[in-house]
Amino acid sequence: MSKSVEPPSQDELRAARKAARLSAAQAAGLVGVNLITWQRWEGQTSRKTRISRPAWRLFKIESARRLGTADAVTRRSVDTK
């Protein structure tokens, strides 16, 4: 069984998106949510929410794929599903 990974803080999420060289709209598209949802996750609106674990995991996988930097652990977890 894999370890449960806590979702990032709003600042960490924004930093991860910027490190992946994505706009908020592009990041939202990667995980299948609308822009306002992504902005809430990053704390850019008055109604702040936190990204879910599955959405965070999907963002990490898809942004790594986009950059071509998926590590062996990420590849293994995707291949076994």
N, C-alpha and C positions, 0 to 999 in steps of 0.2 A: 504494500500500500504506500502511496506517495504521501509526502508531508503536505499538510495544508499550508498554503502560502497566504499570509494576510495581504489584503489589498493595500496599495500605497496610500499615503496621505495625498491631499489635493496638490500640494507643492511637488511631491515626488511624481505624481501622475503627469503633471505639466512638464516637469523636467524630462521624464521618459519620452513623452511625445516629441518634445523639442530635440532630444538626442536622436530620435528616429527620423528627424527632419520632416515631420508631418504637421500640417495645419490641423486645427481642431476638427474641421469638417472632414478631412481625410482620415483622421483617427476614428471619428465616429463611424465613418463608412467601413473601416476595417472590422469593427465589431458589430455592425448592423444596428446602430442606434441613430437617432436624429441628433443634429448639432446641439440643440438645447440640452439634451441629456448629457452629452459629453461636457458641455460648459458647466452644468451643475456639478458633475463629478470633479471638475477642476476648481470649483468654487467661484466661477465667473458670474454667477447670478445670485440673486437674493435667496433663492431656494437651493441650498446646498445639499447634495446627497453624496454617497460614497459608491465608487465602482464596485460591482459584485466580484467575487472570486473568479467565477467562470469568464466574465468579461475581461478581467485583468489578465487571466491566463491566455485567452484568445488574443488580446492585444500584444502580449509579449511574443507569442508564436508568430503572428502575422507581421508584426513590425520587424522581427528578426528575419523572416523570409524575405520581406521587401528589401531589406538591406543586405541580404545574403550572408547574415552572420549567425544563423541559428546554431547554437552549440549542440554537442552530442547529446546532452541530457534532454534538451527540447526535442530534438529529432526522435530520440527513443520514445519519449512520452507520446508523441504524435503517431509514430509508427505502430505502437502497440494498441491503439484504439480502433 
